[in-house]
Amino acid sequence: MRNLLAVLLFTGMSFLVSAQPSQPKTGTSYSFIDYQKGFPRPNEALQKKMDTLQKQFEEKKLIWPAKYIYIRSFKYDFQLEVWVKNDIKDPFQLFKTYKVCALAGTLGPKRMEGDYQVPEGFYYINEFNPKSNYYLSLGINYPNVSDKVLSDSLRPGSAIFIHGSCVTVGCIPIRDEQIDELYIMAAYAKDKGQDFIPVHIFPIRFNVEKSVKYLENLTKDDPALKKFADRMEDAFDYFDKYKQLPIVMIGEKGQYIINEVPPRKPKVVIENKAPVKKPPMQHRTREVGTLVDAVHQWPQFPGGADAFMSYLEKVGAEMVSFLPKGVKKAYVQVEFIIDKDGVPVNFKVLKSVKDSDELNDELIDRLEKMGTWKPALLHDKPVAKKMIQTVTIEVKEK
């Protein structure tokens, strides 16, 4: 087909792409598992988790270790699934669903370095990092061929991982005990010959009503994002029906093309009643000097990263009453500057739900009241640094 840039065969068998090796070269006496045992954290994980994983596989009538694994993550739903099988012709079976700890950015693909977005699309594991700053980590091959066409040509971003430590600035974080398990399963699959472990990152679970409603509301006035989400849904539907991975092709404009798309399920209709608006608030702004991209030390919230996450959860809970009618969950992406004196200023909402002016105003009003940070440092001197953070606002079901 002339209009295709590349064909990615996400079948667990072959890819027309290359991955950075993470094990000794062929010809050594080491297996990949042996190689990983040479590092303290994977070795400790194997000792702690092997018996548990074997028992869990037995309970689900699965064969340990799995020869093929497939990972898929759902951003809005904060979930990461692990599917397994031992014969390429067999359907995948769900082994376990892990909770994703945190989300940076909002729904939609990653398009440039520093946008704090978690990518969306079709990837594979291209790196095992046993000495990660986030305990253990599995790298994915962002940017892929599609991303290189559609993202910023000079600064598309890189270094996207599934990792531990439960913090993120654009990756997929899970708890340390969970990355122990995932790292081991991936290492065994690689040891058995699965060099390209597929990782599909979706905006939502397309079979969950509230998730579908949120995405439809988000993409209603964004045709490009709607088209992208539709292709992601095609891939979701294919796997949901066949429990096999779809063949994903990439067109000359970088768009995903999915083979044999099943008939689309009926959509959920969303009521769209215009809310009553009140005049916008006046927010604090100031003239800021030079902003720098690279710093030696990022700004630090009083009490550290955990305290900041707790603060954002508290603010998110306070904002529930301001959600537009019919919206149960919202990701609001906010840009602000930590000035060189540590004061957070110049808040601006980058992305939010539709008809949310009051919500956005109230959110900025609360965020402006956060304490003074330790400013970013460059060559041991304080500098102003732009930050982007997503606040999750969700109605908790009783």
C-alpha positions in Angstrom: 0.0 0.0 0.0 1.6 3.2 -1.2 0.1 5.4 1.5 1.7 3.5 4.4 4.8 4.6 6.1 5.2 1.5 8.2 3.5 -1.7 9.3 3.8 -2.7 12.9 2.9 -6.3 13.5 1.7 -6.3 17.1 1.2 -10.0 17.1 3.9 -11.0 19.6 5.8 -12.6 16.7 7.5 -9.9 14.7 8.0 -6.1 14.2 9.5 -4.1 11.5 11.4 -2.0 14.1 14.4 -2.5 16.3 14.8 -2.4 20.1 17.7 -1.4 22.2 19.2 -4.6 23.7 18.9 -5.1 27.4 20.8 -8.3 27.8 24.1 -9.9 27.0 24.8 -10.6 23.4 24.0 -14.0 21.9 26.7 -16.5 22.4 27.2 -16.0 26.2 26.3 -18.6 28.7 23.9 -16.2 30.5 20.2 -16.3 30.0 18.4 -13.0 30.3 17.1 -14.1 33.7 20.6 -14.9 34.8 21.7 -11.5 33.7 18.9 -9.8 35.7 19.9 -11.8 38.8 23.2 -10.0 38.7 21.4 -6.8 39.8 20.2 -6.4 43.5 16.7 -5.2 42.9 15.6 -7.8 40.2 17.3 -10.6 42.2 15.5 -9.6 45.4 12.2 -9.3 43.4 12.7 -12.9 42.1 13.3 -14.2 45.6 10.2 -12.4 47.0 7.7 -12.9 44.1 8.5 -16.2 42.3 6.4 -18.4 44.6 3.6 -15.9 44.7 3.5 -15.6 40.9 3.6 -19.3 40.4 0.7 -19.9 42.8 -1.4 -17.1 41.2 -0.8 -18.6 37.7 -1.9 -22.0 39.0 -5.0 -20.6 40.6 -6.0 -19.1 37.2 -5.0 -22.4 35.4 -2.3 -20.5 33.5 1.2 -21.9 32.7 4.1 -20.3 34.5 6.2 -18.6 33.2 4.2 -17.1 30.3 5.9 -17.2 26.9 4.0 -14.2 25.7 2.7 -11.2 27.6 0.7 -8.2 26.5 0.3 -5.0 28.6 -2.4 -2.4 28.1 -3.0 0.7 30.2 -6.1 2.9 30.5 -5.3 6.5 31.5 -8.7 7.8 32.7 -9.4 4.5 34.5 -6.0 4.4 36.2 -5.5 0.7 35.2 -2.8 -1.5 33.8 -3.6 -5.0 32.6 -1.3 -8.0 32.0 -2.5 -10.6 29.6 -0.6 -13.9 29.0 -0.4 -17.0 26.8 2.0 -19.7 25.8 1.2 -20.4 22.2 1.1 -17.7 19.6 -2.2 -19.1 18.2 -4.0 -19.1 21.5 -6.1 -16.2 22.7 -4.7 -14.0 25.5 -6.0 -14.5 29.0 -6.1 -11.8 31.6 -3.7 -12.5 34.5 -4.0 -9.3 36.6 -5.1 -5.7 36.7 -2.9 -3.2 38.6 -3.9 0.2 39.7 -1.9 3.1 38.2 -0.8 5.4 41.1 -0.9 8.8 39.3 -1.4 10.5 36.0 0.5 13.5 34.6 -1.1 15.5 31.9 -4.6 14.6 30.6 -6.2 12.5 27.9 -4.8 12.6 24.4 -1.4 11.6 22.9 2.0 13.1 23.8 3.2 15.5 21.2 6.2 17.3 22.6 8.9 17.2 25.3 7.8 18.8 28.5 4.0 18.6 27.9 3.8 16.1 30.8 1.6 13.9 28.7 1.5 10.1 29.0 1.6 8.8 25.4 -1.3 7.1 23.8 -0.8 4.5 21.1 1.0 1.2 20.3 4.4 0.5 21.7 6.7 -2.2 23.0 9.2 -2.6 25.8 12.6 -1.6 24.6 14.5 -1.4 27.9 14.8 -3.1 31.3 16.3 -0.8 33.9 17.3 -2.7 37.1 18.8 0.5 38.6 16.0 2.9 38.0 15.6 6.1 40.0 12.0 4.8 40.4 13.0 1.4 41.8 12.6 -0.8 38.7 11.4 0.3 35.2 10.4 -0.9 31.8 11.0 1.5 29.0 8.7 1.8 26.0 9.7 2.9 22.5 8.2 6.4 22.5 8.3 8.1 20.1 7.2 5.4 17.6 6.9 6.0 13.9 3.5 7.7 14.2 4.7 10.0 17.0 7.7 11.0 14.9 5.3 12.2 12.2 2.7 13.9 14.4 4.8 15.2 17.3 7.2 18.2 17.5 10.0 17.3 15.0 12.8 18.7 17.2 11.6 17.8 20.7 9.0 15.0 20.7 10.1 13.8 24.1 11.5 10.5 25.2 12.3 8.3 28.3 8.7 7.0 28.9 8.7 4.1 31.4 6.4 1.8 33.4 8.0 2.1 36.8 7.7 1.9 40.6 7.7 4.6 43.3 4.2 5.8 42.6 5.2 9.2 41.3 5.2 10.5 37.7 5.9 13.4 35.3 4.7 11.6 32.2 5.2 7.9 32.8 3.0 5.0 34.1 3.7 4.5 37.8 2.6 1.5 39.9 3.6 0.4 43.4 7.0 -1.2 44.0 5.6 -4.6 44.8 3.6 -4.5 41.5 6.5 -3.5 39.3 8.4 -6.4 41.0 5.8 -8.8 39.5 5.6 -7.1 36.1 9.3 -6.8 35.7 9.7 -10.6 36.4 7.0 -11.6 34.0 8.5 -9.4 31.3 12.0 -10.7 31.9 10.8 -14.3 31.7 8.9 -13.6 28.4 12.0 -12.0 27.0 14.1 -14.9 28.2 11.8 -17.2 26.3 12.1 -15.2 23.1 9.5 -12.4 23.2 11.9 -9.6 22.2 9.0 -7.1 21.6 6.5 -7.1 24.4 3.6 -5.0 23.2 2.3 -2.1 25.4 -0.9 -0.4 24.2 -1.8 2.8 26.0 -5.5 3.9 25.7 -7.2 7.1 26.8 -10.1 5.1 28.4 -11.7 1.7 28.7 -14.1 1.9 25.9 -16.5 -0.5 27.5 -17.1 1.6 30.7 -20.0 4.1 30.3 -18.7 6.9 32.5 -15.3 6.7 30.8 -16.9 6.9 27.3 -19.0 9.9 28.4 -16.0 11.7 29.6 -14.1 11.1 26.4 -17.0 12.1 24.2 -17.4 15.3 26.1 -13.6 16.0 25.8 -13.5 15.4 22.1 -16.8 17.0 21.1 -15.1 20.2 19.9 -11.8 18.6 18.9 -12.1 16.7 15.6 -8.4 15.6 15.5 -8.5 14.2 19.0 -11.8 12.5 18.2 -10.4 10.8 15.1 -7.3 9.7 17.1 -9.6 8.3 19.9 -11.7 6.4 17.3 -8.6 4.6 16.0 -7.7 3.7 19.6 -11.2 2.3 20.1 -10.9 0.2 16.9 -7.8 -1.5 18.4 -9.6 -1.9 21.8 -12.6 -3.5 20.1 -10.5 -5.9 18.0 -8.7 -7.2 21.1 -12.0 -7.3 23.1 -13.6 -9.5 20.4 -10.7 -11.8 19.4 -8.3 -11.7 22.4 -5.5 -11.4 19.8 -3.5 -8.3 19.0 -4.6 -6.2 16.0 -2.2 -5.4 13.1 -1.6 -1.7 13.4 -0.5 0.2 10.3 0.7 3.8 10.1 -0.3 6.0 7.2 1.8 8.6 5.5 0.3 11.3 7.7 1.2 9.4 10.8 -2.4 8.1 11.5 -3.0 4.7 12.9 -4.9 2.2 10.7 -6.4 -0.9 12.4 -7.1 -4.1 10.5 -10.5 -5.9 10.5 -12.3 -3.4 12.7 -15.4 -4.9 14.4 -18.7 -3.1 14.0 -18.8 -0.1 16.4 -21.0 -0.4 19.4 -23.8 2.2 20.0 -22.5 5.4 21.6 -23.7 6.8 24.8 -25.7 10.0 24.3 -24.7 12.9 26.5 -27.0 15.7 27.5 -25.5 19.1 26.9 -27.3 21.8 28.8 -25.5 25.2 29.0 -24.7 26.1 32.7 -25.4 29.5 34.2 -22.1 31.3 34.2 -20.8 33.9 36.7 -18.2 36.6 36.0 -14.6 35.3 36.1 -12.4 35.9 39.1 -9.3 38.1 39.1 -6.2 36.0 39.6 -2.7 36.8 40.8 -0.1 37.5 38.0 3.3 39.0 38.0 6.1 39.8 35.6 8.6 36.9 35.6 12.1 37.1 34.3 13.8 34.4 32.2 12.3 30.9 32.2 14.7 28.0 31.8 13.9 24.6 30.4 16.7 22.6 31.9 17.6 22.9 35.6 19.8 21.0 38.0 17.1 20.8 40.6 13.4 21.0 40.1 11.1 23.2 42.3 10.1 21.3 45.5 6.8 21.6 47.2 6.9 22.0 51.0 7.2 18.5 52.4 8.2 16.9 49.1 6.5 15.0 46.3 4.2 12.9 48.6 2.9 16.1 50.3 2.2 17.7 46.9 0.2 14.6 45.8 -1.8 14.7 49.1 -2.4 18.5 48.6 -3.7 17.9 45.0 -6.0 15.1 46.2 -7.4 17.5 48.9 -7.9 20.3 46.3 -9.5 17.8 43.9 -12.0 16.6 46.6 -12.9 20.3 47.3 -13.7 20.9 43.7 -16.3 18.1 43.2 -19.2 20.4 43.7 -18.1 22.6 40.8 -18.1 19.8 38.2 -20.5 20.6 35.3 -23.8 18.7 35.4 -23.5 15.1 34.4 -19.6 15.0 34.7 -18.4 12.6 37.4 -14.7 12.9 36.7 -12.4 15.5 35.2 -8.7 16.0 34.6 -7.8 19.6 34.7 -4.3 20.5 33.4 -2.9 23.6 34.9 0.2 25.6 34.0 1.9 27.8 36.5 5.4 29.2 37.3 7.4 28.8 40.4 9.3 32.0 40.5 12.9 32.3 41.7 11.6 33.3 45.2 9.5 30.1 45.3 6.1 31.8 44.9 3.7 30.0 42.6 2.2 32.6 40.1 0.6 33.0 36.7 -1.8 30.0 36.9 -3.5 29.1 33.6 -5.8 26.2 32.8 -4.6 24.4 29.6 -7.2 21.6 29.4 -10.4 21.0 31.2 -13.9 19.7 30.6 -16.5 21.6 28.6 -18.5 24.4 30.3 -16.1 24.5 33.2 -15.3 28.2 33.6 -16.5 28.3 37.2 -14.6 25.1 38.0 -11.4 26.4 36.5 -11.7 29.8 38.3 -12.3 28.1 41.7 -9.4 25.7 41.1 -7.0 28.4 40.3 -8.2 30.4 43.4 -7.4 27.4 45.6 -4.0 26.6 44.0 -2.9 30.2 44.3 -3.1 29.7 48.1 -0.5 26.9 48.2 2.6 27.6 50.2 6.0 28.8 49.0 8.1 26.2 47.2 11.9 25.7 47.2 12.7 27.3 43.8 14.4 25.5 40.9 18.2 25.7 40.9 20.6 26.2 38.0 24.2 26.3 38.9 23.1 26.6 42.5 21.2 29.8 41.7 17.4 30.0 42.0 15.6 30.4 38.7 11.9 30.6 37.6 10.5 27.3 36.2 7.3 26.6 34.4 5.3 23.7 35.8 2.4 21.7 34.3 0.2 19.6 36.6 -3.0 17.7 36.3 -5.6 17.8 39.1 -8.0 14.9 39.2 -11.6 15.8 40.3 -13.8 12.8 40.8 -17.1 12.0 42.4 -16.4 9.1 44.8 -19.1 6.4 44.7 -20.4 5.6 48.1 
